[in-house]
Amino acid sequence: MKEEMRAAAAIAAILALFAAGCGHRLPELKADAKSVTPTGSQPAGTCAGSEQFIESAWLKCIVVVRGTRRSAITEVANRLRKRGFRMACRESLGALELEAVRGRTRINARARHGAIIFDESDGGKPLDVVDAKFAPVGSRLIPTGAVGLYISTDKLQPSSVPYLLPHGACPS
């Protein structure tokens, strides 16, 4: 009987979090991701995400974009600049990466040639964009003349100091 009461209390606590507004961040995160997604890109599948419970809410989407790594990141950077984000870019392991912050919102974008891998444990949603040499069976190769663009967004925890970005200018 005590365990049933504890389970009911736990469910009530979770429902209270939703009622307090802690569990409704995904629509906002989806809007953030959509607002920086390059025009004409094709989704690789359904975006994956999680509401705020223990950690902050997050969302990730993978799209295929015609063009180069630089052209894809340039379009994302230009859209973020218009919205007042601080940002930095860098090359890392064959990808061109962008990290941007405004207030408590963080957006990351990573463009690369290669293949899209999928997470079978999450209904086959796109998991990442990797070098084609390392892609497992069941991955989807990105067509010639296009790149895979991984976009993630989340809400940072409140802090008394500004979020530090890596060094590196973004293309414009």
FENBEL-V351236 format. One line per field, one symbol per residue. psi: psi as a letter, one per 40 degrees, with the letter a starting at -180 (. if undefined). burial: 1 if it has 9 or more other C-alpha atoms within 8 Angstrom, else 0. Layout:
psi: ???
burial: ???
//
This chain:
psi: dddddddddddddddddddeeeffdddddddddddehiheihieahiiihihcdiiiiiiihihhhaiddddddddddddddefiiiiiihhfeihihhihhbehhhiihhiibihiigdeffeihdihihddehiheihihiheiihhhhiiihiiiieiihhiiihiii.
burial: 0000000000000000110001111100110110011100101100111011000111111111111111011111111110001011110000111111110111111111111111100000111111110010001001000111111111100000000000000100
//
